Amino acid sequence: QDLSGQTLAVVETFRTPFSVFHFAMATTRISIIALAMLAAFGPAASLHKTERSQVLRGQANARQPTDATSAAAQSVQEMHNDGDASYTITVSLGGQNLEIIPDTGSFDFLVFGTHCKMGCGPVHRLYNDSLSSTFEKGSAFTLHQFGSGDAWSMESYEKVISGPASSERQVFWEVYEADMPILEEGGLQGILGLGPPESSVLIALKDASDVREEVEYIKRTGGSISPRQKKISDNYLKLAEHAKTARSVAADFGLKSYSICLRRSSGSPGSIIWHDVAPERRPANMFRTIQAKEGDLFWSAKLEHVQLGPLPRANEDHSQRTQIGCGEGESSCTAIVDSGTSLIVAPRDAAWKVEDALRKWRALSGNCTDLSTLPNLEFMMGGMPFSLPPSSYVGDLSGDWSLLDPKLQSFLPHLDAQIMSLRTERDRDSQPYDSCVPLIMIMDSAPGEDQQWILGMPFFRQYYTT
């Protein structure tokens, strides 16, 4: 993602000519309770171009890197694989090494600290600001909402080092309370939002505008504003001013572009490439460069023709394809590229169509030991063709389903129904439990909005993404 021009480029990772070896490591195995969905839940999915431009003009000086830091050398930092469900990088915060998720689907830097007395995981693994001589406490407070849960945070400043990049006084949010079951696993100590930097400004301005309108409505209708309501309103206005002037991690690191690549075999690490070659300088015969969707908060592009099987060509038999969504005559779709989400996220109808196709495949003795008889997931994104292997949408889930947080269960209703059905069959006929399931989470959009898809970690395992 080019942080200044918002160009999204992708290239397929090298394909071995011995394709048979893909099947030996094709099955994805993910622990149920480790699933992550860190796409930030903001306001409306799309904002007007004029509003975005005005914000960027007004804040260009505050948020852009200086000339002195903009020419940093390219460097590669390893991403540690935690059960194929999340990837972290080591970041030094005030001299303390923390495992942080680099998340292209959110916008702020959150760290879980020892002030958190609820929901942040093992205390001995958390950031301790009392041990740092470079920590500074801010005055703002905020709520961050993710697919995996919520986090309440306070503004803070600290010295940050990640790979070769550093910032002497980086703003971040220290979490003091969380409702995110993924933290109980103890492998995650923070989230580094790498979405479009200006989106945090747009979200803060939208929140402040909504609160201001609500206050004005209460006054117009003869109501009065309580001290608590005024405190809340003032804090939202303060957050908007904070977002306008705070320098993002991208700005402080002098970051103009970066890339993420996750190795395909289960348990393998990934890489984040800081200051990578900008998309417009890539070889045209290797990279497919697409324009990010104008006005969207995320790294996203128009999505079309999602189906199981090859994309349509002239005079070709269409009987071997299963249309999943985003076809002609259907609602418009947007694909968000998100490194913080474990699986693919799709609208409800699409997920059930995949489940139906998988049910028919299992009836023909299909199982997760060999996915070679399943078709690829094909789609057009930004006008360019893409293909994901069966392991990106089918795999084994391990763990106790009942232990998964109810909020995450709500994203997987098709799995809930299937698991209950298989349990009934197993109990009745003493059959072993088959955990070969569709690895797709569900998220429905509001009426009138584009259908949103999230291309999570399976996409980064197939495509080197800049």
HUURHU-V51980 format. One record per residue. N is the residue number from 1. SS is DSSP state (H for helix, E for strand, C for the rest). PHI is phi in degrees with one decimal (none if undefined). OMEGA is omega as a letter, one per 30 degrees, with the letter a starting at -180 (999 if undefined). Layout:
((N SS PHI OMEGA) (N SS PHI OMEGA))
This chain:
((1 C none l) (2 E -83.4 a) (3 C -66.4 a) (4 C -92.5 a) (5 C -99.1 l) (6 C 56.6 l) (7 E -90.5 l) (8 E -109.6 l) (9 E -124.8 l) (10 E -139.8 l) (11 E -139.0 l) (12 E -66.7 l) (13 C -68.7 a) (14 C -57.1 l) (15 C -100.3 l) (16 C -67.9 l) (17 C -68.8 l) (18 C -93.1 a) (19 C -65.1 l) (20 C -60.3 a) (21 H -68.6 l) (22 H -62.9 a) (23 H -70.6 a) (24 H -67.5 a) (25 C -127.3 a) (26 C -82.7 a) (27 C -75.2 l) (28 E -87.8 l) (29 E -121.6 a) (30 E -129.7 l) (31 E -70.7 a) (32 H -55.8 a) (33 H -78.7 a) (34 H -100.0 a) (35 C -59.2 l) (36 C -121.1 l) (37 E -142.1 a) (38 C -105.2 l) (39 C -62.6 a) (40 E -73.4 l) (41 C -91.6 l) (42 C -105.9 l) (43 C -76.7 a) (44 C -54.6 a) (45 C -65.9 a) (46 E -137.6 l) (47 C -118.4 a) (48 C -64.8 a) (49 H -58.7 a) (50 H -64.6 l) (51 H -64.0 a) (52 H -63.0 a) (53 H -63.7 l) (54 H -62.5 l) (55 H -63.4 a) (56 H -67.7 l) (57 H -62.6 a) (58 H -69.8 a) (59 H -116.3 a) (60 H -58.6 a) (61 H -67.9 a) (62 H -75.6 a) (63 H -114.9 a) (64 C -95.1 l) (65 C -67.3 l) (66 C -80.7 l) (67 C -60.0 a) (68 C -67.1 a) (69 C -108.7 a) (70 C -80.2 a) (71 C -107.9 a) (72 C -64.1 a) (73 C -77.6 l) (74 C -64.4 l) (75 E -148.4 a) (76 E -111.7 l) (77 E -122.0 a) (78 E -72.0 l) (79 E -105.4 a) (80 E -83.8 a) (81 E -87.2 l) (82 E -111.0 l) (83 C 63.7 a) (84 C 62.1 a) (85 C -106.7 l) (86 E -158.7 l) (87 E -131.1 a) (88 E -128.0 l) (89 E -119.5 l) (90 E -86.6 l) (91 E -123.5 l) (92 E -91.6 l) (93 E -122.0 a) (94 C 59.1 l) (95 C 85.7 l) (96 E -104.1 a) (97 E -80.2 a) (98 E -125.6 l) (99 E -94.4 a) (100 E -120.2 l) (101 E -80.7 l) (102 E -78.9 a) (103 E -117.2 l) (104 C -74.0 a) (105 C -100.1 l) (106 C -137.2 a) (107 C -129.1 a) (108 C -116.0 l) (109 E -102.0 l) (110 E -111.2 l) (111 E -131.7 a) (112 E -91.8 a) (113 E -114.3 a) (114 C -68.7 l) (115 C -70.4 a) (116 C -78.5 a) (117 C -102.2 a) (118 C -146.2 l) (119 C 81.9 a) (120 C -105.3 l) (121 C 91.6 a) (122 C -56.4 a) (123 H -61.8 a) (124 H -65.8 l) (125 H -96.3 a) (126 C -86.7 l) (127 E -65.0 a) (128 C -118.3 a) (129 H -68.3 l) (130 H -71.3 l) (131 H -92.0 a) (132 C -110.4 l) (133 C -88.3 a) (134 C -107.9 l) (135 C -74.9 l) (136 E -131.5 l) (137 E -89.7 l) (138 E -91.1 a) (139 E -124.6 a) (140 E -97.1 l) (141 E -131.0 a) (142 E -155.7 l) (143 E -117.1 l) (144 E -108.1 a) (145 E -116.2 l) (146 E -122.6 l) (147 C -61.1 a) (148 C -86.3 l) (149 E 141.6 a) (150 E -117.1 l) (151 E -140.9 l) (152 E -102.0 a) (153 E -136.1 l) (154 E -121.7 a) (155 E -63.5 a) (156 E -148.4 l) (157 E -135.1 a) (158 E -162.0 l) (159 E -78.0 a) (160 E -126.0 l) (161 E -131.4 l) (162 E -135.3 a) (163 C 61.7 l) (164 C -86.5 a) (165 E -89.5 l) (166 E -152.8 l) (167 E -143.5 a) (168 E -74.2 a) (169 E -146.3 a) (170 E -93.8 l) (171 E -71.8 l) (172 E -150.4 a) (173 E -113.7 l) (174 E -89.9 a) (175 E -77.1 l) (176 E -111.1 l) (177 E -158.9 a) (178 E -145.5 l) (179 E -127.2 a) (180 C -136.9 a) (181 H -54.6 a) (182 H -60.2 a) (183 H -70.5 a) (184 H -64.6 l) (185 H -70.9 l) (186 C 84.2 a) (187 C -91.7 a) (188 C -119.0 a) (189 C -120.8 l) (190 E 179.7 l) (191 E -132.7 l) (192 E -103.9 a) (193 E -70.0 a) (194 C -119.1 l) (195 C -70.8 l) (196 C -50.8 a) (197 C -56.7 a) (198 H -71.7 a) (199 H -65.8 l) (200 H -63.6 l) (201 H -67.7 a) (202 H -62.4 l) (203 H -64.8 a) (204 H -63.4 l) (205 H -66.6 l) (206 H -65.6 l) (207 H -61.2 a) (208 H -64.3 l) (209 H -64.8 l) (210 H -63.0 a) (211 H -66.0 l) (212 H -61.7 l) (213 H -63.8 l) (214 H -65.5 l) (215 H -63.1 l) (216 H -64.2 l) (217 H -64.6 l) (218 H -59.5 a) (219 H -66.7 a) (220 H -63.6 a) (221 C -92.0 l) (222 C 86.5 l) (223 C -84.1 l) (224 C -123.7 a) (225 C -93.7 l) (226 C -74.5 l) (227 H -55.6 l) (228 H -67.1 l) (229 H -63.5 l) (230 H -65.0 l) (231 H -62.2 l) (232 H -63.4 a) (233 H -61.2 a) (234 H -62.4 a) (235 H -66.7 l) (236 H -64.1 l) (237 H -65.4 l) (238 H -66.3 l) (239 H -63.4 l) (240 H -63.6 l) (241 H -66.9 l) (242 H -61.4 a) (243 H -63.7 a) (244 H -66.8 a) (245 H -104.7 a) (246 C -67.3 l) (247 C -86.9 l) (248 C -70.7 l) (249 H -59.0 l) (250 H -58.6 a) (251 H -68.9 a) (252 H -68.7 l) (253 C -84.9 a) (254 C 64.3 a) (255 C -90.6 l) (256 C -107.4 l) (257 E -156.4 l) (258 E -153.3 l) (259 E -133.3 l) (260 E -130.5 l) (261 E -140.7 l) (262 E -108.2 l) (263 C -67.4 a) (264 C -79.3 a) (265 C -70.8 a) (266 C -57.0 l) (267 C 85.2 a) (268 C -77.6 l) (269 C -78.1 l) (270 E -127.5 l) (271 E -139.5 l) (272 E -115.5 a) (273 E -108.6 a) (274 E -76.1 l) (275 C 56.6 a) (276 C -72.4 l) (277 C -59.7 a) (278 C -64.6 a) (279 H -54.8 a) (280 H -69.3 l) (281 H -101.5 l) (282 C -78.2 l) (283 C -62.5 a) (284 C -63.4 a) (285 C -81.2 l) (286 C -108.5 a) (287 C -108.1 l) (288 E -105.2 a) (289 E -100.2 l) (290 E -125.6 a) (291 E -84.7 l) (292 C -63.4 a) (293 C -64.7 a) (294 C -64.5 l) (295 C 86.5 a) (296 E -80.9 a) (297 C -76.7 a) (298 C -109.5 l) (299 C -73.5 a) (300 E -148.6 l) (301 E -152.4 l) (302 E -66.0 a) (303 E -114.1 a) (304 E -142.6 l) (305 E 51.9 l) (306 E -83.1 a) (307 E -157.2 l) (308 E -93.5 a) (309 C 116.8 a) (310 C -64.9 l) (311 C -65.3 a) (312 C -64.9 l) (313 C -129.5 a) (314 C -62.8 l) (315 C 55.4 a) (316 C -119.6 l) (317 C -69.4 a) (318 C -93.2 a) (319 C -71.0 a) (320 C -89.3 a) (321 C -110.5 l) (322 E -118.4 l) (323 E -70.5 a) (324 E -101.2 a) (325 E 173.5 l) (326 C 63.6 l) (327 C -88.9 l) (328 C -64.7 a) (329 C 83.8 l) (330 C -99.3 l) (331 C -60.8 l) (332 C -65.2 a) (333 E -126.6 l) (334 E -126.2 l) (335 E -106.9 l) (336 E -101.6 l) (337 E -94.1 a) (338 C -134.2 a) (339 C -77.0 a) (340 C -97.4 l) (341 E -111.4 a) (342 C -65.7 a) (343 C -123.9 l) (344 E -85.1 l) (345 E -115.1 a) (346 E -141.3 l) (347 C -61.8 a) (348 H -56.2 a) (349 H -59.6 a) (350 H -66.1 a) (351 H -62.6 a) (352 H -69.6 l) (353 H -66.8 l) (354 H -65.8 l) (355 H -61.6 l) (356 H -64.9 l) (357 H -64.8 l) (358 H -69.7 l) (359 H -61.9 l) (360 H -64.9 l) (361 H -66.1 l) (362 H -65.4 l) (363 H -65.6 l) (364 C -97.2 l) (365 C 75.6 l) (366 C -71.1 l) (367 E -150.7 a) (368 C -75.1 l) (369 C -74.9 l) (370 E -150.7 a) (371 C -97.4 a) (372 C -66.6 a) (373 C -89.0 l) (374 C -91.1 l) (375 C -80.3 l) (376 C -72.4 l) (377 E -90.8 a) (378 E -110.3 l) (379 E -163.6 l) (380 E -107.8 l) (381 E -128.4 a) (382 C 59.8 l) (383 C 81.4 a) (384 E -116.8 a) (385 E -80.7 l) (386 E -138.0 a) (387 E -145.1 l) (388 E -118.2 a) (389 C -72.3 l) (390 H -55.2 a) (391 H -65.5 l) (392 H -80.9 a) (393 C -129.1 l) (394 E -136.1 l) (395 E -179.6 l) (396 E -94.6 l) (397 E -109.1 l) (398 E -114.9 l) (399 C 111.4 a) (400 C -88.4 a) (401 H -56.4 a) (402 H -67.3 a) (403 H -84.6 l) (404 C -70.0 a) (405 C -55.0 a) (406 H -54.7 l) (407 H -65.0 l) (408 H -71.9 l) (409 H -59.1 a) (410 C -66.0 l) (411 C -83.5 a) (412 C -130.3 a) (413 H -64.8 l) (414 H -67.2 l) (415 H -71.0 l) (416 H -58.1 a) (417 H -64.9 a) (418 H -68.3 a) (419 H -63.2 l) (420 H -62.7 l) (421 H -64.8 a) (422 H -66.1 l) (423 H -63.0 l) (424 H -63.5 l) (425 H -63.3 a) (426 H -63.6 a) (427 H -64.5 a) (428 H -78.5 a) (429 H -110.6 a) (430 C 58.2 l) (431 C -87.9 l) (432 C -66.8 a) (433 C -75.7 l) (434 C -95.7 a) (435 C -99.9 l) (436 E -76.9 a) (437 E -134.7 l) (438 E -71.7 a) (439 C -92.8 l) (440 E -133.1 l) (441 E -97.4 a) (442 E -110.0 l) (443 C -148.5 a) (444 C -91.5 l) (445 C -87.3 l) (446 C -70.0 l) (447 C -54.6 l) (448 C 89.3 l) (449 C -98.0 l) (450 C -59.0 l) (451 E -71.6 a) (452 E -98.2 l) (453 E -114.8 l) (454 E -117.3 l) (455 E -93.6 a) (456 C -85.1 a) (457 H -58.2 l) (458 H -56.8 l) (459 H -67.5 a) (460 H -71.9 l) (461 H -76.2 a) (462 H -101.3 a) (463 E -131.5 l) (464 E -72.8 a) (465 E -118.3 a) (466 C -111.7 999))
